[in-house]
Amino acid sequence: MSRCRYVHLDIKLENCYYNLGKPMIGDFGLARLLNKDAQKNRIMCGTATYYSIEMVNRHSINTKTDVWSAGVLFYELVFMSSPFEVKKDTVGHHDFTEIKNGNYLAKIQESGKVPSNDLLDVFKKTFCPPA
């Protein structure tokens, strides 16, 4: 998809399937072709706990947005919990503080699990803020 400049925008566990021995991603309802004008790629859609740092900071999205969401999915599979908690206030606005602060390392430490350095490196590269 990324070679074609498409983004899925809703990669999450509920949209992953296993069919004929192959893992697959489904539900392309939010997928879109990236606009050549980056300013037009400022959107927020999908599932809030999978939002990329670009989305929560209201920057232009790109194919790295899906990499971020895949990283959240991978983290959930490894640690059986989400790396970021996104709360709603009384009027339904989301609080993206944990995503903005990159609190996933603290959650790993709190879990008591000791991941390998290679696994930590995967998460550090996946959740690194854009340059």
Buried (B, 14 or more C-beta within 10 A) or exposed (E): EEEEEBBBBBBBEEBBEEEEEEEEBEBEEBBBEBEEEEEEBBBBEBBBBBBBBBBBBEBBBBBBBBBBBBBBBBBBEBBEEBBBBBEEEEEEEBBBEBBEEBBBEEBBEEEEEEBEEEBEEBBBEBBEEEE
